[in-house]
Structure formats: structure tokens, C-alpha cells
Amino acid sequence: MKHLKRFLIFGDNRIFHVFNTKISCKILDFIMPRITELGGLIFSGIMPLVLIVLNIGKSRPLGFELLASLSFSQVFVQILKRTMSRERPYNILENIKTFDIVLKDYSFPSGHTTASFSMATIFSFYLPQFMFIFIALATLVGISRIYLAVHYPSDVIVGVILGVSSAFVTHSYIVNNMFKASII
């Protein structure tokens, strides 16, 4: 078990350095801080509310489903952050590129990645023709978190799993309950 942990940490750090230092350039330095906001509290908090208020076509159920999935997933993110207490890469690693982002919570798992994959999955249920775009944007959010030195790759991977899982659970629950309600 000790060797596995050492191997995982070594792999995590190597992959981190590829995204944070090896592919670093001025264009990505400009783009990544903006991409990362797609998984941030402002965007993920406003998007469902706008869809609920607009109430055009299926926007209202989509908004409620987004809100439910985001809430559900972020509860698990906060529990894991407090349980694991993993320091962020910029606090531990040396010779990395930082972007003066100072966060007071822990690194594991990535809340931005969780939110972006939760939203991308729910959007994909409603607009499957744009699934590739939604997943690509969510993936860029995850990569941006590593690039900006606020998360390790394993934080992002667990964020993907939490986001997609919460979206599937939420969607299944809502669809099953809506179906039962229409029968009664």
C-alpha cells in the first residue's frame, strides 16, 4: 500500500508539472484564468437561476436539475475537502508557475471540475447534440485548475467522477419521480 501511495503521488506530481510548467505559454496564461470561471461559483450559481427565470421551453426543468445536481455534488466536495485536508499544490510544490490565486480551503477534490462536469452532463441530457462541446469545456475547466496550480490531477479526476455521478443520480431521480407523478 505504501508503494502504491508513493507511485500515485509521483504520477500526480509528474502530470501536474506537464500541465503547469511544460505547456505554459502567454496564450494559456491569458485563457486559463477565464476558462476556470466556467466551474466557479458565480457562473454555476447564476446559470441555473437564469434558466429557471427564463422559463423558455425546457429551460425551467433544466435549471432546477442543474441546481439540484450542483447542490448534491458540492455537499460531497465539501465533505471530502474537510476529511482529506490536502494542501494545494502552490503551497507544497517548488519551481511551479503560480497565478497569485489564494484559496483558504483544501485541494481534494476540485469543486470547479465537479461543478463543470455536473453542468456538462445535465446539459448533455437536454441537448445531446452539443454533448461534445459541453464535455470539452468541462475538461478545459479541469485542465485549467491544474495549469493554475490550485489542484493536482487526482483532485480533478475525482471532481469529474463526482460531477458526472451526481448528474446521473439527480437526473435519474428527477426523471423517475416525474414519471411516477404523471402516472398518478
URHUSUL-V371731 format. One record per helix or strand of 3 or more residues. SS is the DSSP state (a for helix, b for strand). FROM is the first residue (numbers start at 1). TO is the last residue. If there is no record, write none. Layout:
[[SS:FROM:TO] [SS:FROM:TO]]
//
This chain:
[[a:2:22] [a:26:39] [a:41:54] [a:59:84] [a:89:92] [a:111:126] [a:128:147] [a:153:183]]
//
